[in-house]
Structures are given as structure tokens and as C-alpha cells.
Amino acid sequence: MTVHPRTVHRRRALFLLAWMVAAALFLIARLVLIQVVEAASLRQYAQSLHDHRIPLPAPRGEILDAGGKVLAMDVPLDQVVAVPREVTHPRREAATLAKLLPFTERQIYGVLDQPKSWYGLLDRGVSPALGQRIAALNLPGIEIVPTTGRSYPGGTLASQVLGMVGANGQGLGGIEYAMNSVLAGKAGYETVVTDAAGNPLPAWEKAYQAPVPGDSVELTIDGAIEADAQKWLKWGVERVHALNGTVIIEDPATGAIVALANWPNFNPNNYVAATPQEEDDFAVQDPVPPGSIFKPVTAAAALTLGLVTPNTLFYTKGYQIVDGVRINDWNPKGWGWITLTQAVEVSSDQVFLDLALKLGVQDFYRFVKAFGFFHPSGVGLPGDSNGVWLPENQVNAVDLATMGFGQGFAATPMQVVAAISAIVNNGTMMQPHIVKAILSPSGQVLRRTPLVVEGRPISTTVAQEIQQMMVDEATYGTGIPAQVPGYIIGGKTGTAQKVVNGRTSNSQFVSSYLGFGPYPHPRFVMLVMINRPVGKLFYGDQVAAPVWQHIAQDLFHYWKIAPYATGDNGSLPGPPPKP
């Protein structure tokens, strides 16, 4: 059957119309999909092709000592930035820059050889002079962006306290880490807009968000005292070939840390060269057996419970058998009959193990907790340790006896200083702290660290009895080498045996002197602790007391405290204790 030509034309027209309608519907659907459904994601993709954000680091806040001296600050630097898409000869430019930057030609080439990239960081911080030299080369695709970098004017001064700042601007230790959210500020950015060909549009089309500078942190540390403590600690550690050491000076009335020195230390301006030991903050991070500097705590507990008085007599024979175990005094001959006061003077281990056994585990641990030993000191530095103690229900008589004279557990130097400061502060324990205030970039005080009373573990009467015992120790006892002519001081020596591979060592010691002055109105408590001395000198009076004496003498002069004492009190050695 023959189809009429008009019918064929009509069918073709209908087919063409249907095809056009379908194409139109398809295009409409695509437009709806692009302009409505996928609009946000496509807009974001387009921006990613044309908007290139360059980060602008925020100026970091300063760290100041208690007198406003700058300990850490930002200084002008230049960033060396690459726009790889604009680099014409990456190998040639890499070779040129390798002669000026601390990177290999291969490393620089790896950044430049990215033909589709709009941003590559070549060096986070070079001196402005070097930045000018690089800019003068007019290398295509290489830009110099002004920024800042961290500087520590004091070099090694208080290095573990201050910490350091990493390449990404993040605090990595000390106050730089602990107060990073305060110091860091808020980074800004600059957005470069390009056309379809990738060419930057005029400057007026750039988006810019200014960085917000960080706030500053004012410490309780006095830079001059810190430097003096650091000098004498170095002398003391090197004198006995020790592993390391620390000096902590606290104001017992407020808990403010006046100085915190560790040796060895490091230069945060070049922290990548530091060893882990040099970066270690021994004062707060490393629990050690305190030894006899803990004995005032045991005595305070026994006095508070009325178990003894300063004049209670003890018979010492140089050892004691506890549950079938012989525990030797540091003096194997003993002293015969001595009072509690004399036991502090001569540092009798036997008397203090006896006091611990009289207290019992429950009361001993109650006072230990009251003196702040079961929690971090709260001084405000990273790595603040709890210390190491046996669970109360696992302590046997031998454990308790050795704890009484400062063995069988580990505490940080900061914890011990805080506890003895409570005794020196007439029984009131203040929260130790190293941050004094937060300041705005203009220097306005935003907030001050409040003084916090942690508790009152003992009465004023007991505290003053212990103070007098410690004065007698420095006047007539093992603390004589710490005396400062013309001043009355109090203190306690310590020689602790370290635990090595689970056993108490007879060759590794922690040597300490913990004292206060001037008495009767103490302005400071100071601990000198020297870890693992090597050689014939290892007792606290031999190793730590001379360091303490030098620093204390400088403190009295620095604070203009005139000499006021005569005779035995800080100028002449007194007679030996009598039974």
C-alpha cells in the first residue's frame, strides 16, 4: 500500500517535534539540576578554581617575666612563597633558591614543579634582609610575604618553662603549649581572585581578613632570679657530674613561683638541636623519691595527732626490725637517745619510720593527701605529674616505715615544695602557680591569676614547731653548709636512694636541700635537687646545700634584706646536738 506523501511529511514533522520537545525537556532538567540542585556545590567548585586563599599567621602574644621583661616575642620575618603555575623554569629557580634557603635543590624543586598549583610554602620564616635579597632576584612565581617568627631574647633562660613554637605556629612545650590558645591569636587570610585563564585580577578584587594578635602571658618568674638560679644549678650539677637538677623558688604566702630552673636546658631559638633530656621539665614531670626532705610532713602529721611533741625522746640504734625486715638508718651506729627536734637535725631515718608506724596507713595517707601529694601540683605547666604511690590497701608495714622517711614512693619536686611551703606559711597551703596575668596586645590586664588556698593541713602551732625544728637543722644539724652569714634560715637535707629496675639502688641518689628564709618572716621556700651525682659526694649537705647557700645569699642581696643575725643563726656553726 502506498503512503501518501503528505502523511510521510506529517510523521516526520511529529518525530522532529517530539525530538525537539525531548531535547528541550532534557535541557530544562539539566538547567534545574545545575541552577537549583547542584548550584551550591558548583559555585564552590568555581570558587576553588578562581579563589586562592593565602593564610596570614596572627602575631603571637609575648611571654613576660614578673617585672615586664620580655622572655618570648614575635619578630618580623618574611615567608618565601611560590605560585608554581607562574614559575617558568622550576629547575633553574630551585638551583638559585637552594643557595639561599636551608633546603636542597631537590626539595625546592618538588614545591615548584606543580604546574596546576597556586600555592607552595618554601620557607616559613627568613630574615627581612634575606627576603629582600630573594625579592630582588625577580624570580617568576616567587613572592615574599611579611610575617613574624618566635624569638627568645634570653636564649636558654627558663627554656623548659617557656617551651617553644613549632613550624606551624603551635606551642610545643612549656607555657607556649599550656597557654597556646591565649598566645596564638586568630589567623587571617588573603584571597587572590583569578580569571578563567588563571591570571590574577586587579588588587581591588582581593578579599582580606586581618589576623587578630594573641594576648600576652605575664609569669610570676623573676628573670634575674631565674638567671642566678640557673647559673648556680649548672655549677652544682657539673661539680658532682650529675645527670640533671632543678631549683624551685616559691613565695609561700601566695604560691607564686619566683624561679624554676632546670639543668641541662636548651635554647628555644634552635630547639631542633635539643635532646629530650634538655627539654625535660624535671621540676614537674619527673617523680623521684624525695628522701629526708619529706620528713617534716611525717613530723607534722604526728604532732597534729598528738602522738609526739618536739621534745619526745627516741632511742636510736641505727636500725629497726619491721615485720622481720631490717631497715637501716643512714647512720648505722645511731645516736642513742634523741628528741624529735634532734632527729630532724641529724635526719634520723629510724625516728621517722617509727612515727609513720605510729600514724598507721590510714592517717599517714590522709595527711599525705592533705599536703597535696596525690594530684598534680596545678602549677600551670604541661606534664604535671601525680607522683607514684602504692594504693592504700596494698601498703604493708615495711612500705609504711620507709615512706615515713621519704622512700617507697615518688613525688615531683614541685609537689614537695608546695607541701613544705604550707608548713612555712603557718599551715595554709597555697596553690602553686607560674602565670601571673593575661595581658591584651596593648598591655591592658585582662585577668589576673587568683590566689587559691588549697587547704590547711596543719595548725599554726604545729607549723611553727616544724619551722623551729628546721631552723635548728640549719643551725646545728645537717644543714650547716646552707647557712648564709647574717641571716636565719631553716631547712632540711635529703639523700634519697633511687629505684632502678624495681630495686632500691645503693649507687644512684637524689640529693636535695629544701629550705626557707629569712626566719621568722620567710619570703621564700627554695628546693635544690640534684639527680644522680657521681663520685664520693652524694649526700644532700655535700651536693645541694652549697648551691642553696649561693642562691639564697644572692636573693637576700637582690631583695635588699639587710643582715640581722649574729652568733649561731646563720653565721657560726653551733654545737652538736646533745641527747
C-alpha positions as CSV (number, residue, x, y, z in Angstrom):
1,M,0.0,0.0,0.0
2,T,1.3,3.4,-1.0
3,V,1.6,6.0,1.8
4,H,0.5,9.4,0.8
5,P,3.5,11.9,0.7
6,R,1.5,14.3,3.0
7,T,1.3,11.6,5.7
8,V,5.1,11.0,5.5
9,H,5.8,14.7,6.0
10,R,3.4,14.8,8.9
11,R,5.1,11.8,10.6
12,R,8.5,13.3,10.1
13,A,7.3,16.6,11.5
14,L,5.8,14.9,14.5
15,F,9.0,12.9,15.1
16,L,11.1,16.1,14.8
17,L,8.8,17.9,17.2
18,A,8.9,15.0,19.7
19,W,12.7,15.0,19.5
20,M,12.8,18.8,20.0
21,V,10.4,18.6,22.9
22,A,12.6,15.8,24.5
23,A,15.7,17.8,24.0
24,A,14.1,20.9,25.5
25,L,12.9,18.9,28.5
26,F,16.4,17.4,28.9
27,L,17.9,20.9,28.7
28,I,15.3,22.2,31.2
29,A,16.1,19.3,33.6
30,R,19.8,20.0,33.3
31,L,19.3,23.7,34.0
32,V,17.2,22.8,37.0
33,L,19.8,20.4,38.2
34,I,22.7,22.8,37.7
35,Q,21.0,26.0,38.8
36,V,19.0,24.6,41.7
37,V,20.0,21.1,42.9
38,E,23.8,21.4,42.3
39,A,24.1,25.2,42.5
40,A,25.9,25.3,45.8
41,S,28.5,22.7,45.0
42,L,29.2,24.1,41.6
43,R,29.5,27.6,43.0
44,Q,32.0,26.2,45.5
45,Y,33.9,24.4,42.7
46,A,34.0,27.6,40.6
47,Q,35.4,29.5,43.6
48,S,38.0,26.8,44.1
49,L,39.2,27.4,40.5
50,H,39.2,31.2,40.8
51,D,39.7,32.0,44.6
52,H,43.0,31.1,46.1
53,R,43.3,31.7,49.9
54,I,46.7,32.6,51.3
55,P,46.9,32.2,55.1
56,L,48.2,35.1,57.2
57,P,49.5,34.0,60.6
58,A,48.5,36.0,63.6
59,P,51.2,37.7,65.7
60,R,51.7,35.6,68.8
61,G,51.4,37.2,72.2
62,E,54.5,37.9,74.3
63,I,55.6,36.0,77.4
64,L,56.9,38.3,80.1
65,D,58.5,37.9,83.5
66,A,57.0,39.3,86.6
67,G,58.7,42.7,86.0
68,G,57.6,43.0,82.4
69,K,60.8,41.8,80.8
70,V,60.2,40.1,77.5
71,L,61.1,36.4,77.6
72,A,59.4,35.4,74.3
73,M,58.3,37.6,71.4
74,D,57.5,37.7,67.7
75,V,60.0,39.4,65.4
76,P,59.5,40.5,61.8
77,L,60.3,37.7,59.3
78,D,59.4,37.0,55.6
79,Q,57.7,34.0,54.2
80,V,59.1,32.7,50.9
81,V,56.0,31.6,48.9
82,A,55.8,30.1,45.5
83,V,53.0,30.3,42.9
84,P,54.0,27.2,40.9
85,R,51.7,28.0,38.0
86,E,53.7,31.1,37.3
87,V,57.1,29.5,37.7
88,T,58.7,29.4,34.2
89,H,61.9,27.4,34.9
90,P,61.4,25.4,38.1
91,R,64.8,23.7,37.9
92,R,66.7,26.9,37.4
93,E,64.8,28.7,40.2
94,A,65.3,25.7,42.5
95,A,69.0,25.8,42.0
96,T,69.1,29.6,42.7
97,L,67.0,29.4,45.8
98,A,68.9,26.4,47.2
99,K,71.9,28.7,47.6
100,L,69.9,31.0,49.9
101,L,67.5,28.8,51.8
102,P,68.3,25.9,54.2
103,F,66.8,23.3,51.8
104,T,68.2,21.2,49.0
105,E,67.6,21.9,45.3
106,R,65.5,18.7,45.1
107,Q,63.3,19.8,48.0
108,I,62.6,23.2,46.5
109,Y,62.1,21.7,43.0
110,G,59.4,19.4,44.5
111,V,57.4,22.5,45.5
112,L,57.9,24.5,42.3
113,D,57.2,21.6,39.9
114,Q,53.4,21.7,40.4
115,P,52.1,23.4,37.3
116,K,48.5,23.4,38.4
117,S,49.2,24.7,42.0
118,W,48.6,28.2,43.2
119,Y,50.4,28.0,46.5
120,G,53.6,26.4,47.9
121,L,55.4,27.4,51.0
122,L,59.2,27.4,50.5
123,D,60.3,28.9,53.9
124,R,58.1,29.9,56.8
125,G,60.5,32.5,58.1
126,V,63.6,34.1,56.8
127,S,65.2,37.4,57.9
128,P,63.8,40.6,56.2
129,A,67.3,41.1,54.8
130,L,67.3,37.7,53.1
131,G,63.7,38.3,52.0
132,Q,64.8,41.5,50.2
133,R,67.7,39.6,48.5
134,I,65.3,37.0,47.2
135,A,62.7,39.6,46.1
136,A,65.5,41.5,44.2
137,L,66.1,38.4,42.1
138,N,62.6,38.9,40.5
139,L,62.1,35.2,40.0
140,P,58.8,34.4,38.3
141,G,56.3,32.9,40.7
142,I,58.3,33.6,43.8
143,E,56.8,36.0,46.3
144,I,57.9,37.4,49.7
145,V,55.1,37.7,52.3
146,P,55.8,39.6,55.5
147,T,55.1,37.6,58.7
148,T,56.5,37.1,62.2
149,G,58.6,34.4,63.9
150,R,59.3,33.5,67.5
151,S,62.4,34.8,69.3
152,Y,63.6,34.2,72.9
153,P,65.9,37.1,73.8
154,G,67.3,35.2,76.9
155,G,68.4,32.2,75.0
156,T,68.4,29.3,77.4
157,L,66.8,31.4,80.2
158,A,63.8,29.4,81.7
159,S,63.7,27.3,78.5
160,Q,61.7,24.5,79.9
161,V,59.2,27.0,81.4
162,L,58.8,28.9,78.2
163,G,58.8,25.9,75.8
164,M,59.0,26.6,72.0
165,V,56.8,27.1,68.9
166,G,56.8,24.7,66.0
167,A,56.9,25.4,62.3
168,N,53.1,25.5,62.1
169,G,52.9,28.1,64.9
170,Q,51.7,25.7,67.5
171,G,53.2,25.8,71.0
172,L,55.2,22.6,71.6
173,G,56.2,22.8,75.3
174,G,56.1,24.9,78.5
175,I,53.9,28.0,78.6
176,E,53.9,28.1,74.8
177,Y,51.9,24.9,74.8
178,A,50.0,25.3,78.1
179,M,48.7,28.8,77.1
180,N,48.7,28.3,73.3
181,S,45.0,29.3,73.0
182,V,45.8,32.6,74.7
183,L,49.0,33.3,72.9
184,A,48.1,32.2,69.4
185,G,45.5,34.8,68.4
186,K,43.4,34.1,65.2
187,A,45.0,33.7,61.8
188,G,43.7,35.9,58.9
189,Y,43.8,35.3,55.1
190,E,44.1,36.9,51.7
191,T,42.2,35.6,48.8
192,V,43.5,36.1,45.3
193,V,40.9,36.0,42.5
194,T,41.9,34.9,39.0
195,D,40.2,34.9,35.7
196,A,39.3,31.9,33.5
197,A,42.9,31.8,32.2
198,G,44.4,31.8,35.7
199,N,45.6,35.4,35.7
200,P,45.3,37.3,38.9
201,L,42.6,40.0,38.7
202,P,43.4,43.6,40.0
203,A,44.2,44.0,43.6
204,W,40.9,45.7,44.4
205,E,39.2,42.3,43.8
206,K,41.2,40.6,46.6
207,A,39.4,39.5,49.8
208,Y,41.3,40.2,53.0
209,Q,40.8,39.2,56.7
210,A,43.3,40.7,59.1
211,P,44.8,38.4,61.6
212,V,44.0,39.0,65.3
213,P,47.1,39.2,67.5
214,G,47.3,36.9,70.5
215,D,47.3,38.1,74.1
216,S,50.4,38.1,76.3
217,V,51.2,36.0,79.3
218,E,52.9,37.5,82.3
219,L,54.7,35.0,84.5
220,T,55.4,35.1,88.3
221,I,59.1,34.3,87.4
222,D,61.7,37.0,88.1
223,G,64.1,36.8,85.2
224,A,67.1,38.0,87.3
225,I,66.5,35.4,90.0
226,E,65.9,32.7,87.3
227,A,69.2,33.5,85.7
228,D,71.0,33.3,89.1
229,A,69.4,30.0,90.0
230,Q,70.3,28.6,86.6
231,K,73.9,29.7,87.0
232,W,74.4,28.1,90.4
233,L,72.4,25.0,89.4
234,K,74.7,24.4,86.4
235,W,77.7,24.8,88.7
236,G,76.2,22.3,91.2
237,V,75.3,19.7,88.6
238,E,78.7,19.8,86.9
239,R,80.5,19.9,90.2
240,V,79.3,16.4,91.0
241,H,78.9,15.1,87.4
242,A,75.2,14.6,87.9
243,L,72.6,13.7,85.4
244,N,70.4,16.7,85.9
245,G,68.9,19.0,88.6
246,T,66.3,21.6,89.4
247,V,65.8,24.7,91.5
248,I,62.3,25.9,92.5
249,I,61.8,29.1,94.5
250,E,58.2,29.7,95.7
251,D,56.6,32.6,97.7
252,P,54.9,30.5,100.4
253,A,52.4,33.3,101.2
254,T,51.0,33.4,97.6
255,G,52.1,30.2,95.9
256,A,53.8,32.3,93.1
257,I,56.8,30.5,91.6
258,V,59.7,33.1,91.6
259,A,62.1,30.8,89.7
260,L,62.1,27.4,88.1
261,A,65.4,26.3,86.7
262,N,66.4,23.0,85.2
263,W,69.9,21.9,84.1
264,P,70.7,20.8,81.4
265,N,68.5,23.1,79.4
266,F,68.3,24.2,75.7
267,N,68.0,27.2,73.5
268,P,64.4,27.5,72.2
269,N,65.6,29.7,69.3
270,N,67.2,26.4,68.0
271,Y,65.0,23.8,69.7
272,V,65.5,21.3,66.9
273,A,69.1,20.7,68.2
274,A,67.8,19.9,71.8
275,T,67.8,16.4,73.2
276,P,64.8,15.0,75.1
277,Q,66.6,15.3,78.4
278,E,67.4,19.0,77.7
279,E,63.7,19.7,77.0
280,D,62.5,17.7,80.1
281,D,61.0,19.8,82.9
282,F,62.4,17.8,85.8
283,A,60.6,20.1,88.3
284,V,57.0,19.0,87.4
285,Q,57.4,16.0,85.1
286,D,59.7,13.6,86.8
287,P,58.6,12.0,90.1
288,V,61.5,10.8,92.3
289,P,61.9,9.6,95.9
290,P,62.2,12.8,97.9
291,G,64.1,11.2,100.8
292,S,64.6,13.2,104.0
293,I,63.1,16.5,102.7
294,F,59.8,14.7,103.2
295,K,60.4,14.2,106.9
296,P,58.8,17.5,108.0
297,V,55.5,16.2,106.6
298,T,55.7,13.0,108.7
299,A,56.6,15.0,111.8
300,A,53.7,17.4,111.1
301,A,51.2,14.6,111.0
302,A,52.4,13.0,114.2
303,L,52.4,16.4,116.0
304,T,48.9,17.2,114.8
305,L,47.5,13.9,116.1
306,G,49.3,14.4,119.5
307,L,51.4,11.3,119.1
308,V,54.6,13.2,119.9
309,T,55.9,16.6,121.0
310,P,59.1,18.3,119.8
311,N,60.8,17.0,122.9
312,T,59.6,13.4,122.8
313,L,62.6,11.1,123.2
314,F,63.5,8.2,120.9
315,Y,66.2,5.6,121.3
316,T,68.2,5.2,118.1
317,K,70.5,2.2,117.5
318,G,71.0,2.6,113.7
319,Y,68.3,0.2,112.5
320,Q,64.9,-1.3,113.2
321,I,63.3,-4.6,112.5
322,V,59.9,-4.3,110.9
323,D,58.0,-7.5,110.1
324,G,61.2,-9.4,110.1
325,V,62.9,-6.9,107.8
326,R,65.9,-4.9,109.0
327,I,65.7,-1.3,107.9
328,N,68.9,0.6,108.4
329,D,69.4,4.2,109.3
330,W,71.7,6.2,107.1
331,N,73.9,6.2,110.3
332,P,74.3,2.6,111.2
333,K,75.6,3.4,114.7
334,G,72.6,5.5,115.7
335,W,72.6,8.5,118.2
336,G,71.3,6.9,121.3
337,W,68.5,8.9,123.0
338,I,67.5,12.0,120.9
339,T,64.4,14.2,120.8
340,L,62.2,14.7,117.8
341,T,63.8,18.1,117.2
342,Q,67.3,16.5,117.3
343,A,66.0,13.7,115.0
344,V,65.2,16.5,112.4
345,E,68.7,18.0,112.9
346,V,70.6,14.8,112.3
347,S,67.9,13.4,109.9
348,S,67.4,10.1,111.7
349,D,65.6,7.6,109.5
350,Q,64.8,5.4,112.4
351,V,62.8,8.0,114.2
352,F,60.7,8.8,111.2
353,L,59.9,5.2,110.3
354,D,58.8,4.9,113.9
355,L,56.5,7.9,113.5
356,A,55.0,6.5,110.3
357,L,54.2,3.2,112.1
358,K,52.6,5.1,115.0
359,L,50.4,7.0,112.5
360,G,49.2,3.9,110.6
361,V,48.5,3.7,106.9
362,Q,45.1,5.4,107.0
363,D,46.2,8.5,108.9
364,F,49.5,8.7,107.1
365,Y,47.8,8.7,103.7
366,R,45.2,11.2,105.0
367,F,47.9,13.7,105.7
368,V,49.8,12.9,102.5
369,K,46.6,13.8,100.6
370,A,46.1,17.0,102.7
371,F,49.6,18.1,101.7
372,G,48.8,17.7,98.0
373,F,50.7,14.6,97.0
374,F,48.0,12.6,95.2
375,H,47.3,15.0,92.5
376,P,49.3,17.2,90.1
377,S,50.7,20.4,91.6
378,G,48.5,22.5,89.4
379,V,51.3,25.0,88.8
380,G,50.2,25.5,85.1
381,L,52.9,23.7,83.2
382,P,52.4,20.7,80.9
383,G,53.3,17.2,82.1
384,D,52.5,18.0,85.7
385,S,52.6,14.5,87.3
386,N,50.6,12.9,90.1
387,G,53.6,11.2,91.6
388,V,53.7,7.4,92.2
389,W,52.2,5.9,95.3
390,L,51.1,2.4,96.3
391,P,47.3,2.0,96.7
392,E,46.4,2.5,100.3
393,N,45.1,-1.1,100.6
394,Q,48.4,-2.5,99.4
395,V,50.7,-0.8,101.9
396,N,52.3,-3.1,104.4
397,A,54.3,-2.2,107.5
398,V,57.7,-2.2,105.7
399,D,56.3,0.1,103.0
400,L,54.8,2.4,105.5
401,A,58.0,2.6,107.5
402,T,60.1,3.6,104.5
403,M,57.6,6.1,103.4
404,G,58.0,7.9,106.7
405,F,61.5,9.0,105.8
406,G,60.7,9.7,102.1
407,Q,61.4,6.4,100.4
408,G,59.0,3.9,98.8
409,F,57.1,6.5,96.7
410,A,57.9,9.2,94.2
411,A,56.8,12.8,94.1
412,T,57.7,15.7,91.8
413,P,60.0,18.4,93.1
414,M,57.1,20.9,92.7
415,Q,54.8,18.8,94.9
416,V,57.4,18.7,97.7
417,V,58.0,22.4,97.5
418,A,54.2,23.1,97.7
419,A,53.9,20.8,100.8
420,I,56.8,22.4,102.7
421,S,55.5,25.9,101.7
422,A,52.3,25.1,103.6
423,I,54.4,24.5,106.8
424,V,56.4,27.7,106.2
425,N,53.1,29.6,105.6
426,N,51.9,28.7,109.1
427,G,49.8,25.7,108.0
428,T,48.0,27.3,105.0
429,M,48.7,25.6,101.6
430,M,48.6,27.9,98.6
431,Q,48.1,26.6,95.0
432,P,51.4,27.0,93.3
433,H,51.1,29.0,90.1
434,I,53.5,30.3,87.4
435,V,51.1,32.6,85.4
436,K,50.6,36.0,87.0
437,A,48.2,37.6,84.5
438,I,46.9,37.7,80.9
439,L,47.5,41.0,79.1
440,S,46.0,42.4,75.9
441,P,48.3,43.2,73.0
442,S,48.3,46.8,74.2
443,G,49.4,45.7,77.7
444,Q,46.0,46.0,79.5
445,V,45.4,43.5,82.2
446,L,42.6,41.2,81.1
447,R,42.7,38.9,84.1
448,R,44.9,38.0,87.0
449,T,45.5,34.5,88.4
450,P,43.6,34.4,91.6
451,L,45.4,33.2,94.8
452,V,43.9,29.8,95.7
453,V,44.0,28.3,99.2
454,E,44.3,24.5,98.7
455,G,43.7,23.7,102.3
456,R,45.0,23.9,105.8
457,P,46.6,20.5,106.6
458,I,48.1,21.6,110.0
459,S,47.6,24.2,112.6
460,T,49.7,27.4,113.0
461,T,51.1,25.9,116.3
462,V,52.3,22.7,114.6
463,A,53.6,24.6,111.6
464,Q,55.7,26.9,113.8
465,E,57.0,23.9,115.8
466,I,58.2,22.3,112.5
467,Q,59.7,25.7,111.3
468,Q,61.8,25.9,114.5
469,M,63.0,22.3,114.1
470,M,64.1,23.2,110.5
471,V,65.9,26.3,111.8
472,D,67.7,24.1,114.3
473,E,68.6,21.7,111.5
474,A,70.2,24.6,109.6
475,T,71.9,26.0,112.7
476,Y,73.2,22.8,114.4
477,G,72.5,19.9,112.1
478,T,73.0,18.6,108.6
479,G,72.0,21.9,107.0
480,I,75.0,23.9,108.3
481,P,76.5,24.1,104.7
482,A,73.4,26.0,103.6
483,Q,73.9,28.8,106.2
484,V,74.1,32.4,105.0
485,P,76.1,34.6,107.2
486,G,73.9,37.3,108.9
487,Y,70.6,35.5,108.3
488,I,68.5,32.9,110.0
489,I,67.3,30.1,107.7
490,G,65.5,26.8,108.1
491,G,65.8,23.7,106.1
492,K,66.1,20.0,105.6
493,T,68.7,17.9,103.7
494,G,67.7,14.9,101.6
495,T,69.6,12.0,100.2
496,A,67.2,9.5,98.5
497,Q,68.0,6.2,97.0
498,K,66.6,5.8,93.5
499,V,64.7,2.8,92.4
500,V,66.4,1.0,89.5
501,N,64.7,-2.0,87.8
502,G,62.3,-2.3,90.7
503,R,65.0,-2.4,93.4
504,T,66.4,0.3,95.7
505,S,69.8,1.3,94.4
506,N,72.8,1.7,96.6
507,S,74.7,3.7,94.0
508,Q,72.1,6.1,92.5
509,F,70.9,9.0,94.6
510,V,68.8,12.2,94.6
511,S,70.5,14.8,96.7
512,S,68.5,17.8,97.9
513,Y,68.2,20.7,100.2
514,L,64.9,22.3,100.9
515,G,64.9,25.5,103.0
516,F,63.3,28.8,103.7
517,G,64.3,32.3,104.8
518,P,64.7,34.8,106.3
519,Y,63.3,33.5,109.6
520,P,60.9,34.4,111.3
521,H,59.3,36.1,108.3
522,P,60.1,33.8,105.4
523,R,59.9,35.3,102.0
524,F,60.8,32.2,100.0
525,V,61.0,28.5,100.1
526,M,63.7,27.0,97.8
527,L,64.4,23.5,96.8
528,V,67.7,22.5,95.2
529,M,67.5,18.9,93.9
530,I,70.4,17.2,92.0
531,N,69.8,13.9,90.4
532,R,72.3,11.1,90.3
533,P,75.6,12.7,91.4
534,V,78.7,10.6,90.5
535,G,81.6,10.2,92.8
536,K,82.3,10.5,96.5
537,L,79.9,13.4,97.1
538,F,76.3,12.3,97.2
539,Y,74.7,13.4,100.5
540,G,72.3,16.4,100.3
541,D,74.5,18.6,102.6
542,Q,77.5,17.9,100.3
543,V,75.8,18.3,96.9
544,A,72.7,20.5,97.2
545,A,73.2,22.7,100.3
546,P,76.2,24.7,98.8
547,V,74.1,25.5,95.7
548,W,71.2,26.6,98.0
549,Q,73.6,28.8,100.0
550,H,74.9,30.6,97.0
551,I,71.4,31.3,95.6
552,A,70.0,32.3,99.0
553,Q,72.8,34.8,99.6
554,D,72.1,36.4,96.2
555,L,68.4,36.5,97.0
556,F,69.0,38.4,100.2
557,H,71.2,40.9,98.4
558,Y,68.8,41.2,95.4
559,W,65.8,41.9,97.7
560,K,68.0,44.3,99.8
561,I,67.3,42.4,103.0
562,A,70.0,43.6,105.4
563,P,71.9,41.1,107.6
564,Y,70.3,40.9,111.0
565,A,71.5,37.8,112.8
566,T,74.6,37.1,114.9
567,G,76.1,34.0,116.5
568,D,74.9,30.6,115.5
569,N,72.0,31.9,113.5
570,G,73.4,31.8,110.0
571,S,77.0,32.9,110.8
572,L,78.7,30.5,113.0
573,P,78.3,26.7,113.3
574,G,76.7,25.7,116.6
575,P,77.5,22.9,119.0
576,P,76.5,19.3,118.1
577,P,73.1,18.2,119.4
578,K,73.0,16.7,122.9
579,P,70.9,13.8,124.0
